[in-house]
């Protein structure tokens, strides 16, 4: 399992061992400040990071 | 005694979750709970200033606000830094703990916070920061601020700090040698009798409940793997069929996504009461990224996106409860042949 979270120290404290830093608390894999295309690209990037963590 | 007080946007009177991204601001004098605090601080003390920051801003810019707070506390020539009480608010507690730790190490003045035992800030900072047990909610405000004021002034006056149970702070995992009259065997017998009679007793060596989580092996081939999405951000189909609560959830749900290219706001709602839900409501893929994983399934980057996502509300949950739900979720996913999980947390 990979945990995607903006609060990395909390994830570490509870023993999560594959962690990807999320974009924000209110949108872990998104960013409302970006255009829809940019946001989708950001989400692809974060999900790929999470997948890369799963495979390593 | 000059005191600087830290509050989140809620207790600082700025607003609720919709204001959680408020950047750090500084006010002269006491604000909100600071007024109650001033009444219980020793005579001649004053809250010279209050620092307020939104919970999300603090969690997302911890290093930046830590620098600002340390500089401000120094400028105000404080003798004591107090943060909270934060009760069960996790982001608030985490920020308060980080700020107290930074102030006391960088400026050499004492710092005290107040939190509920379950607050994630406790596990992160209890070893280095005195954290008064504030109880779970603001109904305990008066006792919580009194505890913080009492302990804070003791530290400023360099008085000896007693045991956690005497002073009302959360145990820091420190063992201190003491001379006692009874032998270990006698003390043990007294504790055992108390336990058998259902009476309170204090263990001399507390057991740390945090267990290490073994690291599962990596996924060998993602292009053949089934990936499931799980979230503690409380996304549920419209109508909330499993009645997920806003906090302290004992339940979780599994929701079918087999025919979906992505998630639409009109089909879902957010049960979680601990963050501003507007953005996820507008586009649930921001929490449960079905759109992107469906794309990756088509392109062959991943073998399969599992046909349901699992969801619960991760807000103020006791560890025991979370462990049980995690076990149940893992069992369901394993039985369905899922190889790997992406968990998104708010």
Interface residues (C-beta under 8 A of the other chain):
Chain A: X1 X2 X3 X4 X5 X6 X7 X9 X10 X11 X13 X14 X15 X16 X17 X18 X22 X24 X25 X26 X27 X28 X29 X30 X32 X39 X40 X43 X44 X46 X47 X48 X50 X51 X54 X55 X56
Chain B: X20 X21 X55 X56 X59 X60 X90 X91 X94 X120 X123 X124 X210 X211 X212 X213 X215 X216 X218 X219 X220 X222 X225 X227 X230 X233 X275 X276 X277 X278 X279 X280 X282 X283 X285 X286 X287 X289 X291 X292 X293 X295 X296 X301 X302 X319 X340 X341 X342 X343 X344 X345 X346
